[in-house]
Amino acid sequence: MSTSILYDTPGPRSRRRTAIGSVVAGVAILAALALVVQQLAEQGQFDLELWSPWIDPTDEQFPAVWDLITEAAINTLTAAVLAMAFSLVIGTLLALSRITAAAWYRWIIVGVVELLRGIPVVIAIFFAARVLPQFGLDLPTLWYLVIGLTAYNSVIIAEIVRAGINSLPRGQREAAESLGLRRSQVLAQVLLPQAFRVMLPALISQLVVVLKDTSLGFIISYEETVNTAGIIIQNLRNPIQTYLIIAVLFIVVNYALSRLAVYIEYRLSRGKKSVSKKAEEATMSEAGTAGA
């Protein structure tokens, strides 16, 4: 009989209470959902005329609605991809700078990281759109959104990268330095590749956050998905249906990113096991040859 080191194995009474609590909670949730569905039905939210612009190709508004959403989705993905790329590059450089910086100027990097971590991302976007033009930096709206998202998420990624590097065994660094590698080579060739494997789930999670934060572009009138949905609602008067469709789109994309993270992590761990197995087989073969 296996036991857990984190908590005691529940006994018959505890299991019975847990089962009863689960059933009661499930019934309560189903009752709440039934009440919500009833209220929506009484308000006519399931009428076909409210859904047809989204699901009925014969509806005259169907092409226009999906053309708008497709264009908005492209704008959303463009901003997200640019912000992800810049955040990864700048965040990695910030992490490496903080690790390798001398004590007398490390506080500058730490100050920048802590300052940007403490600023809400919506403030960073608004600041970029309102302040940068005052200094003559007149850019398309897309770039103000990308700058605001990058300013916030790059420091988050910097902390993830730094934590990933610091989590590696100290012997990795010492072994690389004993081979005569410079400090920059140790970081680039030994520590960073291993750290990225360790922090891959956290990085992917942060990239999902970047994608969701593009919806804040509405404050600077960027034509992303949520902002365009608001325009559609003003014309069709179907907020529940429209926002439900938008939510499904975001869920599908975010789920795809999450599955991609799982797949990449699996491939990396599989490759690592394959290399270790080959090394072990080579060692056993050499040992057998020496014994013969």
Secondary structure, 3 states (H helix, E strand, C coil): CCCCCCCCCCCHHHHHHHHHHHHHHHHHHHHHHHHHHHHHHHCCCCCHHHHHHHHCCCCCCHHHHHHHHHHHHHHHHHHHHHHHHHHHHHHHHHHHHHHHCCHHHHHHHHHHHHHHHHCCHHHHHHHHHHHHHHHCCCCCHHHHHHHHHHHHHHHHHHHHHHHHHHCCCHHHHHHHHHCCCCHHHHHHHHHHHHHHHHHHHHHHHHHHHHHHHHHHHHHHCCCCHHHHHHHHHHHHCCHHHHHHHHHHHHHHHHHHHHHHHHHHHHHHHHHHHHHHHHHHHHHHHHHHHHHC
